[in-house]
Amino acid sequence: MSDQELNSGESRPQRNIWNLVLGIIFLLYGSFRLYQKSQIEDPETFGVIIAVGFIAFGIYDLYKYFKGV
């Protein structure tokens, strides 16, 4: 089979490797910061919100990578 026959059928969505890399980095960094904030007695609310934002953005980037958005 030639490449044209294989590619003429169903096309795969374009995946951006940066979505995968940044998604993992944001997810790990946000989880680390949230863990640090949970260990102190009186955590800053703003710091917790930023950490949760990093986690959410990391999950969104991973979603974009696996769905090919």
Secondary structure, 3 states (H helix, E strand, C coil): CCHHHHHHCCCCCCCCHHHHHHHHHHHHHHHHHHHHHHHCCCCCHHHHHHHHHHHHHHHHHHHHHHHCC
